[in-house]
Amino acid sequence: MTNDQFRRQSADLSEKEKSAVVDEIFSPLSANRNPTPWQLWAKISSGANENNTTHRGMQPRHLMMIAIGGTIGTGIFLSAGSAIALAGPGSTLLSYFVVGLFVYTVVITLGEMSSMFPVSGAFSVFGTRFISPALGFTLGWNYWLQWSLSIPSELTAAAIILQYWTPALLTWHWAIIIIVPIFLLQLIHVRVYGETEYWLALVKVLMIIIFIFVGLIYDWGGIKRHRGPGLSNFQNSQAFIGGFSAFAQTFVYAFYSFGGIELVAIAAGESAKPHRSVPRAIKATFFRIILFYILAILTIGLCINYRDETLLTAAFNSDVAASPLTVIFMRAGFGAAVHVVNAVLLTAVLSATNSCFYASSRMLLALARSGQAPRIFGWVNRRGVPVPALLMALSFSFLTFLTTIWGEGIVFTWLLNITGISALLVWTSIGFISLRFRHAYLAQGLSLSDLPYRQPIYPLLPIGVIVLGTLMFIAQGYAAVRQDPLEAKNVVATYIGVALYIILYAGYSVYERVYQQRSQHFVPTSEVDFVTDAVWKPGEGTAARKQEKKVYEQFQWRTVGRWFKRGTY
């Protein structure tokens, strides 16, 4: 930002108030240190408490760790075994690779918009602003429902893990015990959420790395002179079983596993430096896809045969001991480490549940701010926490009681299917939004050099998102009708997300036409708003980056000077 912009935005603050802002929001900094323009702007732009706005309290390191491992949960720790038991290690590895490539392109296209317009509603706001309010309404409510339904799914998984130690307690008993501390953490401050996710994600990252290391050594016979499986599970037609239908069915497990990879865009709305932290987080997603999913699936496939009873048990999610990670550690001779492994699995699930609450509440907040949800959900307290939206997310945790009626496996599988297809619909829609964003941006004569992050090889990436998303959806439908025996509930679980998407879009379109008397369904390119919520005004991007770099360099040199002066170097 330029010096003139900084002076205008901070003119109403006294020197004492500016110092208090820095001490409150940027506590790691010294109280005697002069604040940089960006630090003051981050607080000013977030609005004071009486303006009913959220706070930009999330640091770049929080956003980075959320991108790397923030939403890793049951998708990889429990459901991966289900996919291998269903279609074999080769098909599962291929499906996770295809979906991983797909979601990485989604994150790149979304990152171009989120780094310039860091808002909590992300693609819901972008859909409303760049294409039509009906699309933004549909994506927002669809995404909110996806994360709200993920709450009982993750709680069920956490309860299953805890029942390993205390089988006498029912699932809903543990759900109540788990939900209380998570909800209280969400009520404190967004920085608490970021800090909690940072450390929980770090534990998961270390666990995955150790698991891959131990698993590969075990596979090649490097532990206790035990002859490992080697490549036997990928030989004799064991890698690909069940044909194309089984391969297509594994997509929903991959969708569920990768769900939340776009959470970086949601968190950008409360990030201190989104134009810098979002691009860095996007680059980290590639590392996450390769290490935590591709290599982890490969390790599981190498070590455990698809006909193994533990994977068959995992396919019904009825026993935490069937988690592929736990099984491999036990077979590698680390039986005493089972409790440690299960504790880490519990940490992963709690982290994912924490993210579910955050994503659900922020999306509902954005919908209310856009006039597409009841206004009560747009209220935040003095700490910038959307309490009504969090209470609505909390209400979905009571769906965990359904496990006592239908059983954990049935509830978990249904929620997995619904949320997986919902994620696919959202990702595919982001491709359309990206195309319209660029088209309108250039049509208004704006320069791409103002964008903090530009996606490469445009328009191939958004087109690829649309094509791949359509093909995978067709494959999902084919797999649903090709199951033997054909069951209506499987077909319904596959298409219920699509039906909801169409109902939301058509319903809001009718509402626009009848009640709002809106004659234009799509936003004209000349009327697309590229000013509201932008990190800088059109035409000022290059100058703002140069100014920020200059201020940062001066800040660094002043810091070094203080170190030498105080003798703390």
N, C-alpha and C positions, 0 to 999 in steps of 0.2 A: 504494500500500500504506500502511497506517496505521503510526504510530510504534511501537505495541505489536508489530505483526508484524515490523517491522524489528529491534526490540530482541531479539525471540525468535530470529530467524534468524541474527543476527550476534553472539549472546552468547558463542559459543565461540571467537570470533576475538579475538586481542589487537590492540592499536592498531598494533603493528609489522606483524602479519599483514595487517590491513586495508589499510595503506599499500602493502604488497607486492602485494596483489591489484590495487589501482588502477594501480600502476606497470606491472604485467605485462599486464593486459588492456586498459587504457585509456591506452596510452602517449602519445597526443596531449595528454593532460591534464598539467598541471604536477604534479610529485611533491610539491610543498609544498601543494597544494590539498586541502582536506578533501573526501572523497568524498561524493557524494549517496547517499541511501538506495537509489535505484534501481540505481546502479552496483554497490554491494555486493551487492544482491539478485540482480543478473544473474549474478554469479560464484557466489554461494552456491547459488542454485537449480540451476545447471548441475552441481553436484556436484564433489567433488575427484577427482583422477586415480584414487585407489584405489577409487572408487565405480564406475569403468568407465562413465563418461558422456561425452557430447559436450560441447563448450564453446559458450557463446553469444558467439562472437567476431565475428559478422557485424554490421556497422553499418547503420543505416537507409539510408545512401547506396548501400551495396552492394545491398541489397534493391530499392531503387528502380531502379537501373540494370539489374539482372537482369530486373525486370519490363518495362522498356522495350525492351531489346535483347539480353538474355542468351542467348536460344536462337535468334536469327536466324541462319540458316545456309543450307544447300543448298535449303531449301524455297522461299526467295524468289530466291536468286541463280542457281539452276540449273533447278529444277522449274517455275518460273513460265512459262518459255518453252514447256515441254512442254504445259502446260494450254492456252495460247493456240493452239498449233499443233493441238491436238486439237479444241477447241470454239469458237475465235474469241475476240476480246478482250471482247465483250459478255457472253458466257456465263461466261467466267473471272472477269470483274469481279463479276458477279452472285453467282457461287458463293462467291467470297472474302468478299463482303459478308455473305451469309447465314451462312456459317460463322463469320465474325468477330463478328456479332451473337450467335450461339449461344455461342461461347466466352467472350464478355464476360459474359453472364448466368451462365455456369458459374463464372467467377472471382468474381463478386459473391456468389453463394450459398456458395461455398467460403470466401471471405474472412470471412464472418460467423462461421464455426466456427473457422477458423485463427487469427483474432485473439484469440479467447477461449481456445483450446486449441492453443498453438503446439508441435506435435510433428513430428518428422521424417517419421513415417509418414503424416501428414495424413489424406487420405480413406480410406486403408486402416485406420488406427486408428479413424476415425469410423465406418466401416462396421461394424467389430467392436463398437464401443461403443454405437452408436445403433440398429442394425438386427439384425445377427447375425454371429457369428464367421465363418460361411461366406462372407458377402459381403466382409468385410475380408480374409480369406485370398485370395479370388478377385481382388479389386482389387489387392492388394499384389503378388501374383505376376504378374498380368497387366501391371501397370505396370512392375515390375522387368524383365520380359522385353521390354517395349516399348523401354525405354531401353537395355537391354543389346544388343538387335539394332540400335539406332541407332548404336552405336559403330562396327561395321564399315561401316555406311552412310556415316557422316561421314568415316571414314578413306578409304573409296573415293573420295569426292568430293575430299578433300584431295590424294590421290595423283594424281587426274586433273588437278587444277590445277597441281601441281608438274611433271607430265609436259609441260606447255606449255614449260617451260624445259629439261628434261632428258628427252626422249622415250626415251632408251636404257634408263632404269631402269624396272623393272616396278612395278605397283601395290603389291605386298606389300613391296618394298624400301622405298618411302617410308612405308608403314604402320609399319614397325619404327622408322624414324627419328623419326616423329612421336610415337609412343606413349610413348617413353621420357621426354621432358621433361614431358609432361602427367601421367603417372603419378607422377613425382617431386614435382611441384607439389601433387598431391592428398595426398601423404604428409606434407606439412609441417604445415599447420594450416588450419582452415576459413577463417580470416581471409585467408590467402594465396589461397585459391580466390575469396573475395569480392573481394579487391583486383585479382586477375588479370581476373576477369570485368568488373569496373568499367571498366578501361581498354580491354579488348578490345571491350566493348559500346559504349563511347564512340566508338571508331574506326568501328564499323559504323554507328552513328547518324549521324555526320558524313558517311560515305560515301553513305548513302541520301539524305540531304538534298541533297548536291551532285549526285547522280545525277538526282533529280527536277528540280532547278533547271536543269541542263544539258539534260536530255531535253525539258522543256517549251519551252525556248528553241529547241532544234533543231527541234522539231515545228512551230513557228510561223515558221520561216525566219529566225531571228535570228542565225544563225551563218554568216559568209562569204557573205552574200546568197544562201544556198542556199534554194531553195523547199522548205519542209518538208512532210511528209505531211498536216499539219492534221488534219481529221476524216475523211480518205478511208478509213482502215481501219475506220471505224464506219459506212460508207455502203455502198449497193448490196448489202445482205444479207451483208456480210462480218463483222458483229459476232457473229452467231449462226449457227453451222454445225453440222451433224451432228445437229440435233434435240435432244430431251430426253435421249436416251441419252448423247450426247457431253457435254451439260451435267452430267448426273449423274456421269459419270466424272471430271470435274474436282474433285469433292468430295474425293476421296482425296488430291489434290495439296494442297488447302486444309487438310485434316486434318493432313497431314504438315508443312505450313508453320507452322501454329498450334500444333503439338505442343510442349509445354513451357511454355505460357503459364500453366499451373497450378504451375510450379516455385516460385513465390513461397510457396505453402503448405508445400512441402517445406523450403525454406530458413528458414521462420519458426521451425522447431525449433532453429535455431542463431543466431537473431537476438537482439540485445541488448534491443531494445524492440519486441517483436512487436505489442503492442496499439496502438502508434502507427505503426510502419513498415508493417505489412500493409495497413491501410486506405489509406495514401498510395500504396503500390505498386499497389493495385487501381485507383485512379483513373488511374494512369499507363498501365495496359493499354489504356484507350480511345485514348489518344494513340498508342500503338504500333500498334494495329489500323488506325487511320485513316491515319497517316503512312507506316508502313513496309509496309503491305500494299495498302490500297485505292489510295492515290496512286501507289505503285510499280507496281502492275498496270496502272493507267490510263496511266501514262507509257510503259510497255512496249507496251501495245496501241496507243497513238497513234503510236509511232515505228516499229514493226516489223509488217509484214503477217503474217497467220497462215500464209501460204503461203511465207514467206521460208525459204530453205534453212538459215539459221542456226538458226531455231526447230525446223525438222525434225530437224536434227542434235542440238539440245538435247533433243529428245524421247527420244533414245536415250542421252543423257548421255555421249557419247563424245568430246567435244572441249570443253575449257574456253573456247576462243575463241568458242564458240557461246553463252556466257553473255549474256543480254540486256543486262546492264550494260556488258560489254566491247564488244559490237557497237555500242551507241548512242554510246559515247565515241569509237570509231573513226570512225563515220560523221559525227560532229560535228566531226571534224578534229583530234581529240586522239589520234592514233595513237601518239605517244610515251608517252602515259599508260597504255597497255595494261598495261605491266608493273606500274605502281602499282596499277591497278585489280585485277589478278590477285593482287597481294600482299594487298590488302584483303580480297578474296574468301577467300584462304587464312586470313587472320586470323579471318574470320567462321566458317569451318569448324572451325578449331582451338578457338575459343570454344565452339561447339556441342558438339564432342567433349568438352571439359572439363566441360560441363554434363551430358553423358551419364554420365560417370563419377560425378559427384556424385549425380545422381538415382538411378542404379542402386544405388550403395553405400548410400545413406541409406535407401532403401526396403527393401533386404535386411536392414539393421540393425534397422529397425522390426519387420519380420516375425520376426526372431529374438528380439527383446525381447518380442514378444507370444506367443511359444511356437509360432509357425507356420512356423518355419524352424530348421535346426540351430543349436544354441546357440553354436557357434564363431563364427558370423557376427555375434553380438551383442557381441563383444569389441572394445574400442577401446584404443589406446595412451595414454600419459600426456598426449599433446597432443589427445586426444579424436578421433582419426582411426580409423575402422573398417577396419583393415588387411585382415582376411580378406575382408570384403565388397568392398573395392577389388580384391583379387586375383581374385575371382570375375568382376568386371567386366572386368578385364584379359584373362581367358581368352577373352572373346567377341571380342576384337580379332583373334584368329587366324582368325575366319571370313572375314576379308579375303582369305585365301589362295584362297577359292572363286572370286575374280575371275579367277585364272589358268586356271581350268577352264572356267567358263561365260561369262566376259566381264563387264566392269564394268556394262554396260547392263542385263543380265538380273538380276544380283545386286542392283543398286541398285533396280530396279523392284519386285522381289519384296519386299525389305525395306521399301520405301516403302508398299506395299499392306498388309503385315502390321502395321506400326507405326501406319499411319493408321487402320485399323479398330479397332485396340486403343485408340487415343486416344479414338475416338468412344464405345466401350463404357464407358470410364472416365468420360468427361464425362456421359453419360446417367445413369450410376449415382449421380453426385454429386447430381443432381436429387432422386432418391429419398431419399438420405441427408439432404438439407436439409429435406425435408418431415417426416421422422421426428424430426429434431433439434428443430425448433420445436414439434412436437406433444408430445414428451416433456418439453421444457423448460417449457412452459406447464402441462402436466398435473401437474407437481410443484410448481406454485405459484410458480415463479421469475419474477423481473421482467426484462423485456427491457431495462430501463435499465442493467442490469449488463453487457450485451454491449458491448465496445469498438466494434464496428461492426455496424450493423443493415442488412440488405438492404432496399431499398425495394419497395413494392407487393407484399409477400408476400401470397398464395402464387403470384402470377402468374409470377414468374421461375423457380422450380423446376419448375412445371408446364410452362412454355414450354420449358425444357431437355429435359424428357422427351418432349414432343410433337415438337419439332424434331429431336431425336436419333433418334427412331423413324422419322420421315419420311425423313431423310437415309440411314438404314440401308436402308430399303426401296428408295430410289432407287439406292443402290449395288448392291443385288442385281439390280434391274431392268437396270441398265447392263451388269452382268456377263453376263447371259443373253441380252442383245440384241445383243451384239457379232457382227459378221459378218466372217469366219467365227467360229462359236462354238468357243472353245478351253477345254478342261477346266482348264488351268492357271490361267486368269484367274478362273474360278469358284472354284477351290480357294483362290487367293490372297485372294479377297474374303471367303470364309466360314471360313477356317481360324482366324481370330481369334475368331469366334463359337463355333466348336467347342471351342476351348481354354477359353473363358470358361465354357461349360456343363460341361465335364469337371471343371474346378477346383471349381466350385460344388457339383456333385453329389457329387464325390469327397469333399470335406471334410464335406458333410452326412452322408454315410454313416459317415465316420470319427467324427464327433461322436456319432452314434446308437449305433454298435457298440462303439467302443473307449472313448469318454469317458462313455458311458451318460448322455448329455445328453437329457433329455426335452423341453425347450423349445428350439425352433429359433430363434425370435425373442426378443430381449431385451425383457422387459416394460417398459412406459414408467415404471413406478414404481421399477424397478431400474437405470435408465440412470444412469451415473456422470457427474455434472457437477462433480466436485471435483478428481479427479486431473488433473494437468497444466494446470489453469486458472490464468490470470494472477493471479486473486484469487478468494476464496471467494464463493459466492452471497450476495448481499445487501451486499457490501462494495465493489461497483464504483464507485458514485458517490463514496463517501468516499475511496477510493483515488485516483481521478482528481483530486479536489480537493487531496488531500495532495501528490500528485506535482506538480501545478501550482504549489502554494505553495512547495515545495522548489526547483523549477526557477527560479521568480522570485527567490527569495532567492539562489540560486546565481549568477544573472545579475547581480544588483546587487553581490554580493561581487566578481565578476570585473571589473565596471566600476570599482569602488573601487580594486582593485589596479592597474588600468591607470593611473589618475590618480596613484596613489601612486608608481608606478615611472616615470612619465613616458613610457609606451609607447602612449598613445592617439594 
